[in-house]
C-alpha cells in the first residue's frame, strides 16, 4: 500500500521542508487540497525540495478552470519535478459550482470525461507534436501554435486522477482516468459492494485493470501517539462524517447501512445552520464504519482491516514532534499491506 501526506498549504514557506521530511520518512507522495488555498502552488515548493516523492493535487476543482490553463500548470509541475506530478481533479457539487465559482452545472460526469480527454489531447500535442483537435460536446480545442507550446518533456505524460462518488462519475473515472480518488465519506461495505464492482466492470470494458488504476482514499484515519490523541482525531472525523452526511448526493452510503434517517436529519440541521451541533448526531457505531483508528503502533493493522484489498493509497498525518523513528516505522508497516496498483501507464494514447 502507498502512503501520502498532506502539505501545509496555508504556509508556502513550510511546504518545501515538510515535503523533504516526508521523503526522508519514506512517504510515497505528498498532496495539496483545494479548500482555503490554491492546490498547485504548494506543490511547486515541494517539487524543488524533493527528488523522489510524487506530488498530487487532491483535488483541484475542474470546471472553474479552462482545460488549457490546468494543462499548463500540470505541465510545469511535471517538468520541474522530473515526472513526479499527478493531476487530481474533481467536479465539486452543484451548489459550489453555481454559487461559489459562478459556473454552470451541466452533465458533470460527461463533462469531466471530456475534460480529461481534452487535457490528454493537449499533452499529446505538446509532447508528440499531434495537431490539437479535440471536439466534444462541452469542450472544443483546435488552436495551439508553437508560440504557446512548451518544450517536450521526454517523460511519460502526467497521470490524471479523478475524484468520484456517484455511479456515473465512478464509471467515467475508471474509463478515462489513471486513478480514482474516492470520497472520504465511504465505508468498507460501500466500497466492496458498490464502488469496486462498478470500477471493475468499467475498467474491464476498456481493457484496463486495477493494476494500472490507483484507488485512493475512501474513509478517514484517526491516529496519534496515544489513545487520547486518537480520540481527539476521531472527534474531528465525526464532524466530517456529519458534514458530508448532510449532503443529499452522498446519502447512498447511509442508505446502505440503514441509517437514512440520520442523513435526513443532518440535512435539515445544515439548512438551519446548526453546523456545530451536527457531530453529536453521529453515534460511535456509525463513526466506526467510516474511520480506521489506532495509535501509531497499531495503525497498520487498523488500516489493513479497514482498507486492505480495496484501496491502494491512504493519507496519514503525524502529530508535530513525533519521533522520526516512529514516523518511518509506521509508514513502512503500512507499505507492507498488499494492494492491486502497480504503476501508471501514461505513454502515448490514441487520439
FIZA-257082 format. One line per 3 residues: their letters; for each residue y, x, z of N, C-alpha, C. Coordinates in steps of 0.2 Angstrom, whole numbers. Example, Ala and Ser with C-alpha at 12.3 -4.5 7.8 and 13.67 -1.06 7.14 Angstrom:
AS) -28,66,39,-22,62,39,-16,66,39; -11,64,35,-5,68,36,0,64,39
//
This chain:
XXX) -6,4,0,0,0,0,6,4,0; 11,2,-3,18,6,-4,23,3,2; 27,8,4,31,6,9,39,7,7
XXX) 43,2,8,50,3,7,54,2,13; 61,5,12,66,4,17,72,2,15; 76,-2,19,82,-5,16,88,1,18
XXX) 92,2,13,98,6,14,103,2,18; 108,6,21,113,3,25,119,2,20; 119,-3,16,123,-5,11,130,-5,13
XXX) 131,-7,19,138,-8,22,142,-1,23; 138,4,22,141,11,23,139,16,18; 143,17,13,141,21,7,140,28,10
XXX) 144,31,15,143,37,17,136,38,20; 133,33,23,126,33,26,121,33,21; 122,30,15,116,29,11,112,35,9
XXX) 116,40,7,113,47,5,108,50,10; 111,51,16,107,53,22,101,49,24; 102,42,23,97,38,25,91,38,20
XXX) 93,39,14,88,39,8,84,46,9; 88,51,10,85,58,11,80,58,17; 82,54,22,77,54,28,71,50,26
XXX) 72,44,23,66,40,21,61,44,16; 64,48,12,60,53,8,56,58,12; 59,61,17,56,65,21,50,62,25
XXX) 52,55,27,47,52,31,41,49,27; 41,50,20,36,48,16,36,41,13; 42,38,14,43,31,11,42,32,3
XXX) 39,26,0,39,26,-7,45,24,-11; 49,20,-7,55,18,-11,61,16,-5; 67,16,-8,72,13,-4,75,7,-8
XXX) 78,2,-4,81,-4,-8,88,-5,-6; 91,-9,-10,98,-12,-8,98,-19,-9; 102,-23,-6,102,-30,-6,108,-33,-8
XXX) 109,-38,-12,115,-41,-13,116,-47,-9; 119,-45,-3,121,-50,2,128,-50,3; 131,-46,7,138,-45,8,141,-39,4
XXX) 137,-35,0,139,-30,-3,136,-29,-10; 139,-25,-15,136,-24,-21,129,-20,-20; 124,-22,-24,117,-19,-24,116,-12,-28
XXX) 121,-11,-32,120,-5,-37,123,1,-34; 129,1,-31,132,7,-29,129,11,-23; 126,8,-18,122,12,-13,116,16,-16
XXX) 113,13,-22,108,17,-25,110,23,-28; 116,23,-30,119,29,-34,120,35,-29; 122,34,-23,122,39,-17,115,41,-15
XXX) 111,36,-15,104,38,-13,100,42,-19; 102,41,-25,99,45,-31,101,52,-30; 107,53,-28,110,60,-28,107,64,-22
XXX) 105,60,-17,102,64,-11,95,65,-11; 91,62,-16,84,62,-16,81,65,-22; 74,66,-22,71,69,-28,65,65,-30
XXX) 62,61,-25,55,58,-26,56,50,-25; 59,47,-20,58,40,-19,61,36,-25; 58,30,-26,61,25,-30,67,22,-27
XXX) 71,19,-32,77,16,-30,77,9,-33; 77,4,-28,76,-3,-30,82,-8,-28; 84,-12,-33,88,-17,-31,84,-23,-29
XXX) 85,-26,-23,81,-31,-20,85,-37,-17; 88,-41,-21,88,-40,-29,95,-41,-31; 97,-39,-37,103,-41,-40,103,-48,-43
XXX) 109,-52,-42,109,-58,-45,111,-58,-52; 106,-61,-56,107,-60,-64,113,-64,-67; 113,-71,-66,117,-75,-70,124,-74,-70
XXX) 127,-72,-64,134,-70,-65,136,-64,-69; 131,-60,-71,132,-54,-74,129,-54,-81; 133,-51,-86,130,-50,-93,124,-46,-93
XXX) 119,-47,-97,113,-43,-98,115,-36,-100; 121,-35,-104,123,-28,-106,126,-25,-100; 130,-28,-96,133,-25,-90,127,-22,-86
XXX) 122,-26,-84,117,-24,-80,113,-19,-83; 112,-19,-90,108,-14,-93,112,-7,-92; 119,-7,-93,122,-1,-92,121,2,-85
XXX) 122,-2,-80,121,0,-73,114,3,-72; 109,-1,-74,102,1,-74,101,8,-77; 104,9,-83,103,15,-87,105,21,-84
XXX) 111,20,-81,114,26,-77,111,28,-71; 108,23,-67,105,24,-61,98,27,-63; 95,25,-68,88,28,-71,89,35,-73
XXX) 95,36,-77,96,43,-79,97,48,-74; 102,46,-69,104,51,-64,99,52,-59; 94,47,-58,88,48,-53,82,51,-57
XXX) 83,52,-63,77,55,-67,71,51,-67; 73,44,-69,67,39,-70,65,36,-63; 69,36,-58,66,33,-52,69,26,-50
XXX) 73,23,-55,76,17,-53,71,11,-56; 71,6,-51,68,-1,-53,73,-6,-52; 74,-10,-58,79,-15,-58,76,-22,-55
XXX) 77,-24,-49,75,-30,-46,80,-35,-47; 78,-41,-51,83,-46,-52,81,-53,-49; 86,-57,-48,84,-64,-45,89,-69,-48
XXX) 87,-75,-48,92,-80,-51,96,-83,-45; 95,-83,-39,98,-87,-34,97,-94,-35; 100,-98,-31,99,-106,-32,105,-109,-35
XXX) 104,-115,-36,109,-119,-40,116,-119,-36; 116,-120,-30,122,-121,-26,126,-114,-27; 123,-109,-26,126,-102,-26,129,-100,-33
XXX) 125,-102,-38,127,-100,-44,133,-104,-46; 133,-111,-45,139,-115,-47,145,-115,-42; 144,-114,-36,149,-115,-31,151,-108,-28
XXX) 147,-103,-28,149,-96,-26,151,-92,-31; 147,-92,-37,149,-87,-43,152,-91,-48; 152,-98,-48,156,-101,-53,153,-101,-60
XXX) 146,-100,-61,142,-100,-67,138,-106,-67; 136,-108,-73,132,-114,-74,125,-113,-72; 121,-118,-70,114,-118,-68,110,-122,-74
XXX) 107,-118,-78,104,-121,-84,97,-117,-85; 92,-122,-84,85,-119,-86,84,-112,-83; 84,-111,-76,84,-105,-73,78,-100,-75
XXX) 72,-103,-75,66,-99,-77,66,-97,-84; 67,-101,-89,68,-99,-96,73,-94,-97; 79,-95,-93,85,-91,-94,83,-84,-91
XXX) 80,-84,-86,78,-77,-83,73,-74,-87; 68,-77,-90,64,-74,-95,68,-71,-101; 72,-75,-104,77,-72,-109,81,-66,-107
XXX) 83,-66,-101,87,-61,-98,83,-54,-98; 77,-55,-95,73,-49,-95,71,-46,-102; 70,-51,-107,69,-49,-114,75,-46,-117
XXX) 81,-48,-115,87,-46,-118,88,-39,-115; 87,-38,-109,88,-31,-106,83,-26,-110; 77,-28,-111,72,-23,-114,74,-22,-121
XXX) 77,-27,-125,80,-26,-131,85,-21,-131; 89,-21,-126,95,-16,-126,92,-9,-124; 87,-9,-120,84,-2,-118,81,1,-124
XXX) 77,-3,-128,74,-1,-134,79,2,-139; 85,-2,-139,90,0,-144,92,7,-142; 94,8,-136,96,15,-133,91,20,-134
XXX) 85,19,-132,80,24,-131,77,26,-138; 75,21,-142,71,21,-148,75,20,-154; 81,19,-154,85,18,-160,84,11,-163
XXX) 81,6,-160,79,0,-163,86,-4,-164; 87,-8,-169,93,-12,-170,93,-17,-165; 98,-18,-162,99,-24,-157,99,-30,-160
XXX) 95,-34,-159,95,-41,-162,91,-46,-158; 93,-47,-152,90,-52,-148,93,-59,-149; 89,-64,-151,91,-70,-152,87,-75,-148
XXX) 90,-78,-142,87,-83,-138,91,-89,-138; 88,-94,-134,92,-100,-133,98,-99,-129; 97,-94,-124,103,-93,-119,107,-87,-120
XXX) 104,-82,-123,107,-76,-124,106,-73,-131; 111,-71,-135,111,-69,-141,115,-62,-142; 111,-57,-143,114,-50,-143,113,-46,-150
XXX) 118,-44,-154,117,-41,-160,121,-36,-162; 126,-34,-157,131,-28,-158,130,-23,-153; 128,-17,-156,128,-11,-152,129,-5,-156
XXX) 135,-2,-156,137,3,-160,136,10,-157; 136,16,-160,135,22,-157,140,24,-151; 146,21,-152,152,22,-148,150,19,-141
XXX) 146,14,-141,144,11,-134,137,12,-132; 133,16,-135,126,18,-134,126,24,-130; 123,24,-124,122,30,-120,117,35,-123
XXX) 116,41,-122,111,45,-124,104,43,-122; 99,45,-126,92,44,-125,91,47,-118; 86,44,-114,84,47,-108,78,52,-108
XXX) 73,50,-113,67,54,-113,63,52,-107; 63,46,-105,60,44,-99,56,37,-101; 52,35,-97,49,28,-98,55,23,-97
XXX) 55,17,-100,61,13,-99,61,10,-92; 67,8,-89,67,6,-82,63,0,-81; 59,0,-76,55,-6,-74,59,-11,-72
XXX) 57,-18,-73,61,-23,-71,56,-28,-67; 59,-29,-61,55,-34,-56,59,-40,-56; 56,-46,-55,59,-52,-54,57,-56,-48
XXX) 62,-58,-44,61,-62,-39,59,-69,-41; 54,-72,-37,51,-78,-40,49,-82,-34; 50,-89,-34,47,-94,-29,43,-99,-31
XXX) 46,-103,-36,43,-109,-39,38,-107,-44; 34,-112,-46,29,-111,-51,31,-108,-58; 37,-111,-61,39,-109,-67,42,-102,-67
XXX) 45,-100,-61,48,-93,-61,43,-88,-60; 37,-90,-56,32,-86,-55,28,-84,-61; 27,-89,-65,24,-88,-72,28,-84,-76
XXX) 35,-85,-76,39,-81,-81,39,-74,-78; 39,-73,-72,39,-66,-69,33,-62,-71; 27,-66,-71,21,-62,-72,21,-61,-80
XXX) 24,-65,-84,23,-64,-91,28,-59,-94; 34,-58,-91,39,-54,-94,41,-48,-90; 40,-48,-83,42,-43,-79,37,-37,-77
XXX) 39,-32,-74,34,-27,-72,32,-27,-65; 36,-32,-61,34,-33,-54,37,-40,-52; 34,-42,-47,36,-49,-44,38,-48,-37
XXX) 45,-49,-35,47,-49,-29,47,-56,-25; 42,-57,-21,41,-63,-18,46,-64,-12; 48,-71,-11,52,-73,-6,49,-71,1
XXX) 53,-70,6,51,-69,12,48,-75,15; 51,-81,13,48,-87,16,42,-89,12; 37,-86,15,30,-87,12,25,-85,18
XXX) 19,-88,17,14,-87,22,8,-84,18; 3,-81,22,-3,-79,18,-7,-84,15; -7,-90,18,-11,-95,14,-7,-97,8
XXX) -1,-98,8,3,-99,2,2,-94,-3; 2,-88,-1,1,-83,-6,-6,-83,-9; -11,-84,-5,-18,-84,-8,-19,-90,-12
XXX) -17,-96,-10,-19,-102,-13,-14,-105,-18; -8,-102,-18,-3,-105,-23,0,-99,-28; 2,-94,-25,6,-89,-28,1,-84,-32
XXX) -4,-81,-29,-9,-77,-33,-12,-80,-38; -15,-86,-38,-18,-89,-43,-14,-90,-49; -8,-92,-48,-3,-93,-54,-1,-87,-57
XXX) 0,-81,-53,1,-75,-56,-5,-72,-60; -11,-73,-57,-17,-70,-60,-18,-73,-67; -17,-80,-67,-18,-84,-74,-13,-81,-79
XXX) -7,-81,-77,-2,-79,-82,-2,-72,-84; -4,-67,-79,-5,-60,-81,-10,-60,-86; -16,-63,-85,-21,-63,-90,-20,-66,-97
XXX) -15,-71,-97,-14,-74,-103,-10,-69,-108; -7,-64,-105,-3,-59,-109,-6,-52,-109; -12,-52,-107,-16,-46,-107,-14,-41,-101
XXX) -11,-43,-96,-10,-39,-90,-14,-40,-84; -13,-36,-79,-17,-37,-73,-13,-35,-67; -15,-36,-61,-11,-34,-55,-10,-26,-55
XXX) -14,-23,-58,-14,-15,-58,-7,-13,-61; -4,-17,-66,2,-15,-69,8,-19,-67; 7,-23,-62,12,-28,-59,13,-27,-52
XXX) 18,-24,-49,19,-23,-42,21,-30,-39; 17,-32,-34,19,-38,-30,22,-35,-23; 28,-38,-22,32,-35,-16,34,-41,-11
XXX) 34,-40,-5,37,-45,0,32,-50,2; 35,-56,2,31,-62,4,30,-63,11; 35,-61,15,34,-63,23,39,-58,27
XXX) 39,-58,33,43,-54,37,39,-50,42; 42,-44,44,38,-39,48,43,-38,54; 40,-39,60,44,-39,66,40,-33,70
XXX) 44,-27,71,41,-22,74,46,-18,79; 44,-13,82,49,-9,86,44,-5,91; 48,-1,95,44,4,99,40,1,105
XXX) 42,-5,107,38,-9,112,38,-16,111; 35,-20,116,34,-27,115,41,-31,115; 45,-28,119,52,-31,120,56,-31,113
XXX) 55,-25,110,59,-24,103,55,-29,98; 49,-29,98,45,-34,94,47,-41,95; 48,-43,101,50,-50,102,57,-51,100
XXX) 62,-46,100,68,-47,98,68,-47,90; 64,-43,87,64,-44,80,61,-50,77; 56,-53,81,53,-59,79,58,-65,80
XXX) 62,-64,85,68,-70,85,72,-70,79; 74,-64,77,78,-63,71,74,-66,65; 68,-65,65,64,-68,59,63,-76,60
XXX) 63,-78,66,63,-85,67,69,-89,64; 75,-85,65,81,-88,62,81,-88,55; 78,-83,52,77,-83,44,72,-88,42
XXX) 67,-89,46,62,-95,44,66,-101,44; 70,-102,49,74,-109,49,79,-109,44; 82,-104,43,87,-104,37,84,-105,30
XXX) 79,-102,29,76,-103,22,72,-110,22; 69,-112,28,66,-118,28,70,-124,27; 77,-123,28,81,-129,27,83,-130,20
XXX) 81,-125,15,82,-126,8,76,-131,5; 78,-136,2,73,-141,-1,68,-138,-6; 71,-133,-10,67,-130,-15,62,-126,-12
XXX) 62,-124,-6,57,-119,-3,52,-124,1; 52,-130,1,49,-134,6,41,-134,5; 39,-132,-1,32,-132,-3,28,-128,2
XXX) 31,-123,5,27,-119,10,26,-123,16; 31,-126,18,30,-130,24,25,-136,23; 25,-139,17,21,-144,15,13,-142,15
XXX) 12,-136,13,5,-133,13,2,-133,20; 6,-132,25,4,-131,32,5,-138,36; 7,-143,32,8,-149,36,13,-150,40
XXX) 19,-146,39,25,-147,44,31,-149,39; 30,-153,35,35,-155,30,41,-158,35; 39,-162,40,45,-165,44,50,-159,47
XXX) 47,-153,48,51,-148,51,56,-146,45; 54,-146,39,59,-144,34,64,-149,33; 62,-156,33,67,-161,33,72,-161,38
XXX) 70,-159,44,74,-159,50,79,-153,49; 77,-147,47,81,-141,46,86,-143,41; 84,-146,35,89,-148,30,95,-152,33
XXX) 93,-157,37,98,-161,39,103,-157,44; 100,-153,48,104,-149,53,109,-144,49; 106,-141,43,111,-137,39,116,-141,36
XXX) 115,-147,34,121,-151,32,126,-153,37; 124,-153,43,128,-154,49,131,-148,52; 130,-142,49,132,-136,51,130,-133,57
XXX) 124,-135,59,121,-133,66,116,-127,65; 119,-122,62,115,-116,60,113,-112,66; 117,-112,71,115,-108,77,109,-112,81
XXX) 108,-118,80,103,-122,84,96,-123,80; 96,-121,74,90,-122,69,84,-118,71; 85,-112,73,80,-107,75,75,-110,81
XXX) 78,-114,85,75,-117,91,70,-122,89; 71,-124,83,66,-129,80,60,-127,77; 59,-120,76,53,-117,73,49,-114,79
XXX) 43,-118,80,38,-116,85,35,-109,84; 32,-106,89,28,-100,88,23,-100,83; 19,-106,83,13,-106,79,16,-106,71
XXX) 21,-109,70,24,-109,63,27,-102,62; 30,-99,67,33,-92,66,28,-87,64; 22,-88,67,16,-83,66,14,-83,59
XXX) 15,-89,56,12,-90,49,16,-85,44; 22,-84,46,27,-80,42,28,-73,43; 26,-71,49,28,-64,52,22,-60,54
XXX) 22,-54,52,17,-49,55,21,-45,60; 18,-46,66,22,-42,72,18,-38,76; 20,-32,78,17,-27,82,21,-21,83
XXX) 20,-18,89,24,-11,90,21,-6,84; 25,-1,83,24,4,78,16,6,78; 14,7,84,7,10,85,2,5,81
XXX) 3,-2,82,-2,-6,79,0,-10,73; 6,-7,70,9,-11,64,4,-11,58; 1,-5,56,-3,-5,50,-8,-11,51
XXX) -11,-11,56,-17,-16,57,-14,-23,56; -8,-25,59,-5,-31,58,-3,-33,51; 0,-28,48,2,-28,41,-5,-30,36
XXX) -10,-26,38,-16,-27,34,-19,-34,35; -18,-37,41,-21,-43,42,-17,-49,39; -10,-47,38,-5,-52,36,-5,-52,28
XXX) -5,-45,25,-3,-44,18,-9,-41,14; -14,-38,18,-19,-35,14,-22,-39,9; -23,-35,3,-26,-38,-3,-22,-43,-7
XXX) -16,-45,-5,-11,-50,-8,-5,-47,-10; -3,-41,-7,4,-38,-8,3,-31,-9; 7,-28,-13,7,-21,-14,12,-17,-10
XXX) 18,-20,-9,23,-16,-6,26,-20,0; 28,-17,5,31,-20,11,37,-16,13; 42,-19,16,48,-16,19,48,-15,26
XXX) 49,-9,29,48,-8,36,55,-4,38; 58,-6,43,64,-3,45,63,-1,52; 65,6,54,63,8,61,70,8,65
XXX) 69,7,71,75,7,76,78,14,76; 85,14,76,88,21,77,85,25,83; 84,31,82,82,35,87,74,36,87
XXX) 71,32,83,63,33,83,61,40,81; 57,43,84,55,50,83,52,50,76; 54,56,72,51,57,66,44,56,65
XXX) 40,59,70,33,59,70,30,52,70; 34,47,74,32,40,74,33,37,67; 39,38,64,40,35,58,35,37,53
XXX) 34,44,52,29,47,47,22,44,48; 20,44,54,13,42,56,12,34,54; 17,30,55,17,23,54,17,22,47
XXX) 21,25,43,22,25,36,15,27,33; 12,32,35,6,35,32,0,30,33; 0,27,39,-5,22,41,-5,16,36
XXX) 1,14,35,2,8,31,0,10,24; 1,16,21,0,18,15,-8,18,13; -12,18,19,-19,19,18,-22,12,16
XXX) -18,6,17,-21,0,16,-22,-1,8; -27,-3,6,-29,-4,-1,-24,-9,-4; -22,-8,-11,-18,-13,-14,-20,-12,-22
XXX) -18,-17,-26,-20,-18,-33,-16,-13,-37; -10,-13,-36,-5,-10,-40,-6,-2,-41; -6,0,-48,-7,7,-49,-1,10,-52
XXX) 2,8,-57,9,11,-59,12,6,-64; 18,7,-65,22,3,-70,20,6,-77; 20,2,-82,19,4,-89,24,1,-93
XXX) 29,6,-94,36,4,-97,37,8,-103; 32,10,-107,33,13,-113,36,8,-118; 37,10,-124,40,6,-130,36,-1,-130
XXX) 39,-6,-131,36,-13,-131,38,-16,-138; 34,-20,-141,35,-23,-147,41,-27,-146; 45,-27,-152,52,-31,-152,50,-38,-152
//
